[in-house]
């Protein structure tokens, strides 16, 4: 059983939102699959930036070319299966 999120997966920041726990949270797109992510370690990012996500945290900012290259390689290796796991419904 693989652990793709253990590798760190590049994704594109879709939006950043305030959270009830005073940490920047938001949504990152991984090839069209979106996930909620914490930006506590990367407060400088803005929508449109690329980040490396590890266990639900954006841990570093990446340039787009490098991010797309890494994402393509992970996809070819079949290491992105965890992205298909549905997330709990968000409360509005």
C-alpha positions in Angstrom: 0.0 0.0 0.0 1.5 3.3 -1.1 1.4 6.7 0.6 1.6 9.3 -2.1 0.9 12.2 0.4 4.0 11.0 2.3 6.0 11.9 -0.8 4.7 15.5 -1.0 2.5 16.3 -4.0 2.6 19.5 -6.0 -0.7 21.4 -6.5 -2.0 24.8 -7.5 -3.5 27.1 -4.9 -7.1 27.8 -5.8 -8.1 29.9 -2.8 -7.1 30.9 0.7 -9.7 31.4 3.5 -9.6 32.4 7.1 -10.2 29.6 9.5 -11.8 29.3 13.0 -8.4 28.0 14.4 -6.5 31.1 13.2 -4.5 29.3 10.6 -4.6 30.1 6.9 -6.5 27.3 5.2 -7.6 26.9 1.6 -8.0 24.7 -1.4 -5.4 23.3 -3.7 -6.0 21.6 -7.0 -4.1 18.4 -7.9 -4.8 17.9 -11.6 -8.4 18.8 -11.2 -9.0 17.1 -7.8 -9.3 19.7 -5.0 -8.4 19.2 -1.4 -8.4 21.4 1.7 -4.9 22.3 2.8 -3.3 24.3 5.7 -1.0 27.1 4.7 0.6 27.7 8.2 4.1 26.9 6.8 3.6 28.9 3.6 1.7 32.1 4.5 3.2 34.0 1.6 1.4 32.0 -1.1 -1.5 33.4 -3.1 -4.0 31.8 -5.4 -2.3 30.7 -8.6 0.9 29.7 -6.8 2.2 26.1 -6.8 2.9 24.4 -3.5 4.3 21.0 -2.3 1.7 19.4 0.0 2.6 16.9 2.6 -0.1 15.3 4.9 -2.5 18.2 4.4 0.1 21.0 4.8 1.6 23.2 2.1 5.3 22.9 3.0 7.0 24.9 0.3 6.3 27.0 -2.8 7.4 25.6 -6.2 7.8 27.1 -9.6 5.1 25.9 -12.1 7.4 24.0 -14.4 9.0 22.0 -11.6 5.6 21.3 -10.0 4.1 20.0 -13.3 7.1 17.8 -13.9 6.9 16.2 -10.4 3.1 15.8 -10.7 3.5 14.1 -14.1 6.1 11.7 -12.7 4.0 10.8 -9.7 1.0 10.2 -11.9 3.1 7.9 -14.2 4.3 5.9 -11.2 0.7 5.5 -9.9 1.5 7.4 -6.7 -1.5 9.7 -6.7 -4.2 7.2 -5.6 -4.8 9.0 -2.3 -6.1 12.1 -4.2 -9.2 10.1 -5.1 -10.2 9.6 -1.4 -13.2 11.8 -0.7 -13.0 14.5 1.9 -15.7 15.1 4.5 -18.3 17.7 3.5 -17.4 21.2 4.5 -19.7 23.1 6.7 -20.7 26.5 5.4 
